[in-house]
């Protein structure tokens, strides 16, 4: 049923938003929703075009970029708020996804804003 699939995906997205500051992996989500990983990812791909963890990563990186631009929250704190206890790992993931380090992203955007 399409409505059930949408509400399932919406429920998982809501869960991801509420627990973004925690270490979340596929087993966390499959246990929380009592489903298997294949079903989880198939529903996510059908609804969003990406797997559940890809969606979570995009969510985290979008929030990180917003905080880097709009706040003075230290990079390590942004990482912690997004579930990355290791600042270096957060910086590595951010650079891989965004092409620049978190502090470089903040600096580049500040320079562009002031010009």
Order of alpha helices (4+ residues) and beta strands (2+ residues): alpha-alpha-alpha-alpha-alpha-alpha-alpha
